[in-house]
């Protein structure tokens, strides 16, 4: 079984969620984590997870929405996290590629999510784009205040960044980018990451892997990413699938099939 550790199933592209779920299961993607990006839309994220035993969710504000959402509050995140289907915080982090939200506001929001992860003992999903130096510096600074767990989602950073994240106990989540012809450097970095610290994801509806690049992504396509990661790691597909699935449940300890 595979787990899609990062997708956005509340988006309108997945209005027919039952068909999406069925296609995922047919591709051996037996579980999914649908990710919160705006606190104001969290009820819709939770509704997707509540109705399906193989889907869980997270709560948080994406850095690109930090300006158009109400400032996220620690107590608010912790309250939402009491729900059995909420297994982590985010996605949060820093995105300096898009200029709509200034760095200060993003960093403040990021630190609140990290405080929630530290307080609740639940993982945090970290997004970083054109902001790796500040992202890892904040992670390391917040870690000195108390340990927390999490993952770097849709990893596309350097080997040095990966090592510093791994040193904090973080996991690395690989998206369909690894299948792109231009992603040779990324494949080299992922080759250096221990198998017991890797997860796979789609980020659906974005970043469809080859051979669907440029089209709408969906959880069923996790398999193409996993096949490429297996190739990069020089392991068979079953070994990769078992390892990344075990890693998901080791990190997201609230996620249990049958709940």
Secondary structure, DSSP 8 states (H G I E B T S, - for coil): -EEEEEE-TTSGGGSSHHHHHHHHHHTTEEEEEE----GGGHHHHHHHHHT-TTEEEEE---GGGTTTS----HHHHHHHTTSTTEEEEEEEEEE-SS-SS-HHHHHHHHHHHHHHHHHHT-EEEEEEES-HHHHHHHHHHHHTTS---EEETT----HHHHHHHHHTT-EEEE-GGGGSTT-HHHHHHHHHS-GGGEEE---BTS---TTSTTS---GGGHHHHHHHHHHHHT--HHHHHHHHHHHHHHH-TT--TT-
